Amino acid sequence: MSDSSPPPEVGQEREFQRGAVRLHILHHAAKEEIHGAWVTEELARHGYRISPGTLYPALHRLEADGLLVSEQQVVGGRTRRVYKATDTGKKALAADRGALEELAREVLGNEAL
């Protein structure tokens, strides 16, 4: 009987991408209000293909964790939910940036930074 689960590196890649998506979301939400369709387009510009079925639960989880806050706005006659980083989200972003910088320095060396 063969194991049909993906090799471990596939799961690790997904986990790394989840973290990268979280960083992107917090980074942009700390600078300005964002909404799901814009986030999808922004992530696609960086090579991440993320479905609404993945993105919106991530946004909701960040909100439930107190890192984002959202409100509904009417734009062009349509209602959409916009998100922005909370103070806690901005602190988490700062910590994530520090960890990312340390990781990049370790993996890529000082000259890469």
N, C-alpha and C positions, 0 to 999 in steps of 0.2 A: 504494500500500500504506500503510495507516494504522498508526501506532504504538499498541499496546494497553497500553503501560505507563502507570501512573497519573501524573498531573501531579506535578512536583517538590514542590509544597507538601504533598501527601499523604505522601510519604516523610519530609519534614521534620517533619510533625506526629507521625508514628509515632516518629521518633527522639526528639523532645521528650517524648512520653509514656513511652517506655522509660526516659528519665532520671528522669522524675517517679516512675515505679513503683519504680525503684532507690532513690530518696530515701525514699519511703514505707517500703519494706522495711527499709532500714538504720535509719531513724528509730525504727520500732517494735521492731526486733530489738535496738537498743541499750538500750531501756527494759525489755524483758521477752522471754521466749521466745514465739515465734510459730509457727504452723503454716499450711500452705497454705490450708485451707478458711477460716480466720480472715482471712488476708491477702486472699483473694478477696472476702469480705464487706466488709472495711474499704475496699478499693479501690473497690468498687461504691458505697459511701456517698459517695465523692468523684467519682463519675461515670465511673470506669474500668471498662469491661467487659472482663475478662481471662479467657481460657479456661485450663484446667489445662495445655493444650498449650503455652501461652505462659508461664504462671507458673512451673511446675516447672523448665523449663530455665533460667529467670532465677535461681531460687533455687540451682540446681546450679552455675550459672556464678559467682554470688557466692561460693559455698562454694569452688569450685575456685580462685578468685582470692584466697582467704584472708580474705575480708571477713565471712563467716559460718561458723559451725561448727554441726553438727547431731548429733542423737542420736535414736534411736527410743525412744518411751515408750508404755506401755500405759495407755490411758485408757478406762474403761468397757468393758474387755474387748477393745478394739480398739487396734491398733498404729498410731501415727502418728509422723511425723518432725517434730521441733521444731527451730527454728533460733534462734540468738542471734548478735549481732554479736561479732566478735573485737576485740581492741585495734586491729588494723589497720583493721577495718571502722568502728570509732568515729572513728579519725583521718580516714578517707576521708569519713565523714559530716560531720565538722567542716569539711573542705575544701570539700565540696559545698555546705554551708550558706553558707560565705563567698562562694562563687561565685554562689550563688542570690541572696544579699543584694545583691551588687554588680550583678548583672543587673537585679534588681527596681528598685534605685535608678536605674539608667541608663534603663530602659524606662518605669517608672511615676513616677519622681521621688521626692524625699525625703519629700514629704507622704504618699505611699502607705505608707510604712513607719512 
